[in-house]
Amino acid sequence: MARSDNDTWNLATSVGATATMVAAGRARATKDRLIDDRFAEPLVRAVGVDFFTRWANGEINTDDVDEPGAPWGMQRMTDLLAARTRYIDSFFARAWQGGIGQIVILASGLDARGYRLPWPAGTTLFEIDQPDVIEFKTATIEALGARPTAEIRAVAIDLRHDWPSALRRAGFDTGKPAAWAAEGLLGFLPPDAQDRLLDNITALSADGSQLVAEVFTNTGSNQNALNSASQRWRDHGLDIALDDLGFPGERTDVASYLHDLGWHPVCTPLNQLLADNGLPQQPDGADAPFAKNYYCSAVLRKAR
């Protein structure tokens, strides 16, 4: 069913299930020793989507669920998430080495960086997501006996609502630089909501703030590839509709938009990121759905 401006979901339905799918990819990448996220597999298991649990723990073989040579599949996703996780972990490391002590993770989902990264003392990590998602993740991780490595402040709100006010109420200081992450988010927002999100981030950010974002350049083709892959997943037990999760319409280029707002972006094409990590690249060409996606890190320099 197509998305709407006021639709609802949880971690096992609609766009919410992509958070579980992504965690399953991180769990599989951990099992393959590409990254280290010991929280991903227990979180996926707790959600209870059998297909994702079996991928996370290695019970499903790539050849069983992925079309050979297809641009998207569970293994393609796992490779991408290994590279993406390393990239964003490194972004945060550079931010804290530069003295930034405020971290904001937008649509945090099942991200466990507040528990697995070695944050410096005094770091405050704001996690923004729907109340049920934050409550589920926190309870599941705490049941494992884990404790956060930074001060985590949950901002339990839908990004379609007044999240900037909620963030300030949680103690976010607009006078101090922050490091922001929009991971796996922008492509699931309507085009105008994408721009509003970037506007709000800029308005809340002090000079020297940093931002990392994953940028989808052709959301229609990306969705078509996901639809094609998920049909075979359904044949192997996935009982979730992953069709039509994006929003149609032309989008502004994120890097250009950020530049106009005063940010200084640096872009890394997806295939470069995969190659840098020794992972198979996406098929290239005019009709390749993912090859032109890129990752963007940026520093804000406000006019003085």
Buried (B, 14 or more C-beta within 10 A) or exposed (E): EEBEEEEEBBBBBBBBBBBBBBBBBBBBBBBEEBBEBEBBBBBBBBBEBEBBBBBBBEEBEBEEBBEEEBBBBBBBBBBBBBBBBBBBBEBBEEBBEEEBBBBBBBBBBBBBBBBBBEBEEEBBBBBBBBEEBBEBBBEBBEEEEBEBBBBBBBBBBBBBEEBBEBBEEBEBEBEBBBBBBBBBBBBBBBBEBBBBBBEBBBEBBBEBBBBBBBBBBBBEBBBBBBBBBBEBBEEEEBEBBBBBBBBEEEBBBBBEBBEEBBBEBEBBBBBBBBEEBEBEBBBEEEEBBBBBBBBBBBBBEEEE
